[in-house]
């Protein structure tokens, strides 16, 4: 008799590499190795802070998409540690992707039922995370679903509406997203140039805005404003005056 499988409660994030189809079509093997390398560097940057928790996160890449899942136990403190571990990994993927290859990701994160093993990924949580990515995210950001926000709100150590402990910020459209650059200086990654690469990324995307189509410009403009806001908050300097545009 075959084994009977069932879904259980998980934290699930679904990430889409923006422009991934073009990368596969134009640089099939090169982009394969870049994404594989990116994930390894991101994992290594997280392990020193999450030795016990990191193995609880399962990561799968298919095409230009990444799934990150952590099984939850029902114990609030333990589950929040696992969720924070997963969020740190997602932040690392976004940071390292930006730093190494100028890769941008869009996605969604939620809590719900999931089954994941070496053969398949299945469940309503995956459907919801994909829905957040495809319908709500729009820009290169990871949307945080309401059930996750409600779970974070139960943390007695944070003020009402302040989820910065988990790198979560409310965007101008009243949607919560993962403010991944807040995790930047908490990761023991290889960069030793402070915010230099962020400033370089800002200039790069600012220049890209000139040549891209309107649909792409919408995403790049969000990225430019996000980088500018981070630099201004970190250094007190408004790099090229774009904060006023926001």
C-alpha positions as CSV (number, residue, x, y, z in Angstrom):
1,X,0.0,0.0,0.0
2,X,1.4,3.4,-1.0
3,X,2.1,6.0,1.7
4,X,-0.6,8.5,2.4
5,X,0.6,12.1,2.2
6,X,-1.1,15.3,3.5
7,X,-0.4,19.0,3.8
8,X,0.6,20.7,7.0
9,X,1.0,24.3,8.1
10,X,4.0,26.1,6.5
11,X,5.5,29.5,6.0
12,X,5.8,29.7,2.2
13,X,7.4,32.3,-0.1
14,X,7.3,32.3,-3.9
15,X,9.9,34.4,-5.7
16,X,10.1,35.3,-9.4
17,X,13.3,36.5,-11.0
18,X,12.3,39.5,-13.1
19,X,13.4,39.2,-16.6
20,X,14.1,35.5,-16.0
21,X,12.6,34.3,-19.3
22,X,14.9,36.6,-21.3
23,X,17.9,35.4,-19.2
24,X,17.1,31.8,-19.9
25,X,16.6,32.4,-23.6
26,X,19.7,34.5,-24.1
27,X,22.1,33.2,-21.5
28,X,20.8,29.7,-20.7
29,X,23.9,28.2,-19.0
30,X,25.4,31.5,-17.7
31,X,22.1,32.5,-16.0
32,X,21.8,28.9,-14.6
33,X,25.2,29.1,-12.9
34,X,24.5,32.7,-11.7
35,X,21.3,31.8,-10.0
36,X,22.8,28.6,-8.5
37,X,25.8,30.6,-7.2
38,X,23.5,33.3,-5.9
39,X,21.5,30.8,-3.8
40,X,24.6,29.2,-2.4
41,X,26.1,32.6,-1.3
42,X,22.8,33.6,0.2
43,X,22.6,30.4,2.2
44,X,26.2,30.8,3.4
45,X,25.5,34.3,4.5
46,X,22.6,33.2,6.7
47,X,24.0,30.0,8.3
48,X,26.2,31.8,11.0
49,X,23.1,33.4,12.4
50,X,20.7,30.5,12.0
51,X,22.7,27.2,12.4
52,X,19.9,25.4,14.1
53,X,17.0,26.9,12.2
54,X,18.3,27.1,8.7
55,X,18.0,23.4,7.9
56,X,14.3,23.7,8.6
57,X,13.9,25.8,5.5
58,X,13.4,23.9,2.2
59,X,14.4,25.7,-1.0
60,X,13.5,24.7,-4.5
61,X,14.3,26.5,-7.8
62,X,12.4,25.7,-10.9
63,X,13.1,27.8,-14.0
64,X,13.3,31.4,-12.8
65,X,11.2,30.8,-9.7
66,X,12.3,30.1,-6.1
67,X,10.1,28.5,-3.4
68,X,11.1,28.8,0.3
69,X,9.1,26.8,2.8
70,X,9.4,26.2,6.6
71,X,7.2,23.8,8.4
72,X,5.5,25.3,11.5
73,X,5.0,23.5,14.8
74,X,2.2,25.3,16.5
75,X,4.6,26.7,19.1
76,X,4.6,30.5,18.6
77,X,8.1,31.3,19.8
78,X,9.6,28.4,17.8
79,X,7.6,29.2,14.7
80,X,8.6,32.9,14.8
81,X,12.2,31.9,14.9
82,X,11.7,29.7,11.8
83,X,9.8,32.5,10.0
84,X,12.5,35.0,10.9
85,X,15.1,32.5,9.6
86,X,13.2,32.2,6.3
87,X,12.7,36.0,6.0
88,X,16.5,36.5,6.5
89,X,17.2,34.0,3.7
90,X,14.8,35.8,1.4
91,X,16.4,39.1,2.2
92,X,19.9,37.5,1.6
93,X,18.7,36.3,-1.8
94,X,17.5,39.8,-2.8
95,X,20.6,41.5,-1.4
96,X,23.1,39.1,-3.0
97,X,21.1,39.0,-6.2
98,X,21.3,42.8,-6.4
99,X,24.9,42.9,-5.4
100,X,26.3,40.2,-7.6
101,X,24.2,40.4,-10.8
102,X,21.7,43.3,-10.5
103,X,18.9,40.6,-10.2
104,X,15.5,41.8,-9.0
105,X,12.9,39.5,-7.4
106,X,9.2,39.9,-7.0
107,X,7.1,37.6,-4.8
108,X,4.7,36.8,-2.0
109,X,5.0,35.2,1.4
110,X,2.2,33.6,3.4
111,X,1.2,30.9,5.9
112,X,-1.0,28.0,5.0
113,X,-1.2,24.3,4.1
114,X,1.6,22.8,2.0
115,X,3.3,19.5,1.1
116,X,6.9,19.6,0.0
117,X,9.4,16.9,-0.6
118,X,12.0,15.9,-3.3
119,X,9.3,15.1,-5.8
120,X,6.6,17.7,-5.5
121,X,5.3,21.0,-4.0
122,X,1.5,21.1,-3.4
123,X,-1.0,23.1,-1.4
124,X,-3.1,26.2,-1.0
125,X,-0.2,28.2,0.6
126,X,1.7,27.9,-2.7
127,X,-1.3,29.1,-4.7
128,X,-1.7,32.1,-2.4
129,X,2.0,33.0,-2.5
130,X,1.9,32.8,-6.3
131,X,-1.2,34.9,-6.3
132,X,0.5,37.6,-4.2
133,X,3.5,37.6,-6.7
134,X,1.5,37.6,-9.9
135,X,-1.4,39.9,-9.0
136,X,-0.3,42.2,-6.1
137,X,3.5,42.6,-6.0
138,X,3.8,44.4,-9.3
139,X,7.2,45.9,-8.3
140,X,10.4,44.1,-7.3
141,X,9.2,43.5,-3.8
142,X,8.1,40.5,-1.7
143,X,4.5,41.0,-0.4
144,X,3.7,39.9,3.1
145,X,0.2,38.3,3.4
146,X,-2.2,39.3,6.2
147,X,-2.0,36.0,8.2
148,X,1.7,36.6,8.5
149,X,1.2,40.2,9.7
150,X,-1.4,39.0,12.2
151,X,1.1,36.4,13.5
152,X,3.8,39.0,13.9
153,X,1.4,41.3,15.7
154,X,1.2,38.7,18.5
155,X,4.9,39.4,19.3
156,X,4.9,41.2,22.7
157,X,8.3,42.7,22.0
158,X,7.1,45.0,19.2
159,X,5.0,48.1,19.1
160,X,1.6,48.0,17.4
161,X,2.1,48.3,13.6
162,X,5.9,48.2,13.8
163,X,7.2,45.1,12.1
164,X,10.8,46.3,11.6
165,X,12.0,43.5,13.8
166,X,11.1,41.2,10.9
167,X,12.2,43.7,8.2
168,X,8.6,44.4,7.2
169,X,7.5,47.9,6.0
170,X,4.2,49.3,4.8
171,X,4.5,50.6,1.3
172,X,2.7,53.7,-0.1
173,X,-0.1,51.6,-1.4
174,X,-0.8,50.2,2.1
175,X,0.7,46.8,1.3
176,X,3.3,45.3,3.6
177,X,6.5,44.1,1.9
178,X,9.9,42.7,2.9
179,X,12.3,45.7,3.3
180,X,15.3,43.5,2.6
181,X,17.9,46.2,2.8
182,X,17.2,46.5,6.5
183,X,18.9,43.1,6.8
184,X,21.9,44.3,4.9
185,X,24.3,45.0,7.8
186,X,23.0,42.0,9.8
187,X,24.4,39.5,7.3
188,X,28.1,38.4,7.4
189,X,28.3,38.5,3.6
190,X,31.4,39.3,1.6
191,X,30.9,43.0,0.9
192,X,33.1,45.4,2.8
193,X,32.2,48.6,1.0
194,X,29.2,49.7,3.2
195,X,26.5,51.2,1.1
196,X,28.7,51.6,-2.0
197,X,27.1,48.8,-4.0
198,X,23.6,50.1,-3.1
199,X,24.6,53.6,-4.4
200,X,26.1,51.9,-7.6
201,X,22.8,50.0,-8.0
202,X,20.8,53.2,-7.6
203,X,22.8,54.8,-10.4
204,X,22.6,51.7,-12.6
205,X,18.8,51.5,-12.4
206,X,18.4,55.3,-12.8
207,X,20.2,55.0,-16.1
208,X,18.1,52.0,-17.1
209,X,14.9,54.0,-16.7
210,X,15.8,56.0,-19.8
211,X,16.0,53.0,-22.2
212,X,13.3,50.6,-21.0
213,X,9.6,50.3,-22.0
214,X,6.9,51.8,-19.8
215,X,6.0,48.5,-18.1
216,X,9.6,47.8,-17.1
217,X,10.1,51.5,-16.1
218,X,7.3,51.1,-13.6
219,X,9.2,48.4,-11.8
220,X,12.6,50.1,-12.1
221,X,11.2,53.4,-10.8
222,X,10.0,51.6,-7.7
223,X,13.5,50.1,-7.3
224,X,15.2,53.5,-7.7
225,X,13.0,55.1,-5.1
226,X,13.5,52.2,-2.7
227,X,17.3,52.4,-3.0
228,X,17.2,56.2,-2.7
229,X,15.0,56.0,0.4
230,X,17.4,53.5,2.0
231,X,20.5,55.6,1.2
232,X,18.9,58.7,2.6
233,X,17.8,57.0,5.8
234,X,21.2,55.5,6.2
235,X,23.5,58.3,5.3
236,X,21.3,61.4,5.5
237,X,22.0,62.1,1.9
238,X,19.4,62.2,-0.9
239,X,21.6,60.8,-3.7
240,X,20.0,62.4,-6.8
241,X,17.0,64.2,-5.3
242,X,14.5,61.5,-6.0
243,X,13.1,61.3,-2.5
244,X,11.2,64.5,-3.3
245,X,9.6,62.8,-6.2
246,X,8.1,60.2,-3.9
